[in-house]
Amino acid sequence: MYAVIKTGGKQYKVSEGEFLKVEKLAGEIGDSIEFAEVLMIGGEKTVVGAPVVDGAKVTAKIAAQGKDKKILVFKSKRRKNSRKLRGHRQHRTVLKIETISA
């Protein structure tokens, strides 16, 4: 069984027992989070929401809080000897999907 959930302005396909990296969510390690915005549930019978599936929810537990790998942003202007190098590390939350209920 799998579900498509929406969090942080993005959509993710999740299954029970898998780990998922999403944008930072409030909470500490071990806290439980419930996602009510379930867009689709698949498996034996597929249910597509309009826009969400009524009564469906996905529960997950926070496994880790931290930062992603560094992304380098390089800007330059040709023939001007003008260069900028910036680094960025996005805050991330790692979730362990526990249950999917329709």
C-alpha positions as CSV (number, residue, x, y, z in Angstrom):
1,M,0.0,0.0,0.0
2,Y,1.3,3.5,-0.8
3,A,0.0,7.0,-0.5
4,V,0.8,10.4,-2.1
5,I,1.0,13.2,0.6
6,K,1.6,16.9,0.3
7,T,4.0,18.8,2.6
8,G,6.2,21.8,2.2
9,G,4.6,22.6,-1.2
10,K,5.7,19.3,-2.7
11,Q,4.2,15.9,-3.2
12,Y,5.8,12.6,-2.0
13,K,4.9,9.0,-2.7
14,V,5.3,7.1,0.6
15,S,5.0,3.5,1.8
16,E,4.9,2.1,5.3
17,G,8.3,1.6,6.9
18,E,10.3,3.8,4.5
19,F,12.3,6.9,5.3
20,L,11.6,10.3,3.7
21,K,13.5,13.6,3.6
22,V,11.3,16.6,3.7
23,E,11.7,20.3,4.4
24,K,12.1,21.2,8.1
25,L,9.1,20.4,10.2
26,A,8.6,21.6,13.8
27,G,9.2,18.9,16.4
28,E,11.9,16.8,18.1
29,I,13.3,13.4,17.4
30,G,10.7,10.8,18.3
31,D,7.7,13.1,17.9
32,S,4.7,11.8,15.9
33,I,3.4,13.8,12.9
34,E,0.1,13.3,11.1
35,F,-0.5,14.3,7.5
36,A,-4.1,14.9,6.6
37,E,-3.4,16.1,3.1
38,V,-3.5,12.7,1.4
39,L,-3.9,13.2,-2.3
40,M,-4.1,9.5,-3.3
41,I,-4.0,6.0,-1.8
42,G,-2.9,3.0,-3.9
43,G,-2.7,-0.7,-3.5
44,E,-5.4,-3.3,-4.2
45,K,-7.9,-0.5,-4.8
46,T,-6.7,3.0,-5.9
47,V,-8.5,6.0,-4.4
48,V,-7.8,9.4,-5.9
49,G,-8.9,12.5,-4.0
50,A,-10.5,15.6,-5.3
51,P,-8.3,17.3,-4.1
52,V,-7.8,15.2,-0.9
53,V,-9.1,11.7,0.1
54,D,-11.7,12.1,2.8
55,G,-10.8,10.5,6.2
56,A,-7.3,9.4,5.0
57,K,-4.2,10.1,7.1
58,V,-0.6,9.1,7.2
59,T,1.3,9.1,10.5
60,A,5.1,9.4,10.7
61,K,7.7,9.7,13.4
62,I,10.6,12.1,13.2
63,A,13.9,10.1,12.9
64,A,16.3,13.0,12.5
65,Q,16.6,16.8,12.2
66,G,19.6,18.4,10.4
67,K,20.9,20.0,7.3
68,D,21.4,18.7,3.8
69,K,24.5,18.7,1.7
70,K,26.0,22.0,0.7
71,I,24.9,23.4,-2.6
72,L,27.3,25.9,-4.2
73,V,25.9,28.9,-6.1
74,F,28.4,30.5,-8.5
75,K,27.6,33.7,-10.3
76,S,29.9,35.4,-12.8
77,K,29.8,38.2,-15.4
78,R,31.8,37.6,-18.5
79,R,34.8,39.9,-19.3
80,K,34.2,41.9,-16.0
81,N,36.3,39.7,-13.6
82,S,33.2,39.7,-11.3
83,R,32.6,36.4,-9.5
84,K,30.5,35.4,-6.5
85,L,30.6,32.0,-4.7
86,R,27.9,31.3,-2.1
87,G,27.0,28.1,-0.2
88,H,23.6,27.0,1.0
89,R,22.6,24.2,3.3
90,Q,18.8,23.5,3.5
91,H,17.3,22.4,6.8
92,R,15.8,18.9,6.5
93,T,13.7,16.5,8.6
94,V,13.9,12.8,8.1
95,L,10.6,10.9,8.7
96,K,9.9,7.2,9.2
97,I,6.4,6.4,7.8
98,E,4.5,4.3,10.3
99,T,0.9,3.9,9.1
100,I,-1.3,4.7,6.2
101,S,-5.0,4.6,6.9
102,A,-7.8,5.2,4.5
